Amino acid sequence: MLIFESKDFCPYNIERMGEERVLSDVQKLKESLPGLPEPVARPFFIIMSGLPGTGKSYFSRKLVERLPCAILESDMLRKILFPSPSYSAQESQRLFSAIHLLISELLNKGIPVLLDATNLAEGRRELLYHIADRARAKLIIVRVEAPVEIVRKRLQARFENPSPEDMSDADFKVYQRMRRRAQKIRRNHFVVDTSRDITPVIEKIIREVRR
């Protein structure tokens, strides 16, 4: 059962979108998740932030191998609700309304969560911080980066040799456009360059979660 007190930190007005539709969207997303980890006394909430091609999903998968949690990958979840996505503002509003409510539900049940999305605007990240605060979850923020030329090569390879694990449709033009809109993270956070060894950052995050 979703707790609709959470509408005050949802980025969009639930009544306007239709509570029934939001509930239906959340249920679809929840059913798409693989087996969830066991609840814990104080769950953690990991927020990934980074541009397309920087390696967010790769890093997220490697981290979850060591730190079991529900991984919510926005690119995959978008295609659950919209099999042929348009990436319109309205579509994104509907998607992230459902994602935010699903995060709230999972955290309130004690299930740790990792959100794999670009999360480039601090105003949008603030909504996620508020979700963590309301659920009394331990908040971990990770900024993922990589040199521009490596990103360019990765995004080119994405279209030349598609991987079933890669659900993103972003190309280098999208990267360049989004790069101009990226905002500084104002809270303490980890930074990982995925062109280098990511193991030290994974170890630091594990220590922080278990502290």
Helices and strands as residue ranges (DSSP letters): G 4-9, H 14-17, H 19-32, E 44-49, H 56-66, E 70-73, H 74-81, H 89-108, E 113-116, H 122-135, E 138-145, H 148-160, H 172-179, E 190-193, H 199-210
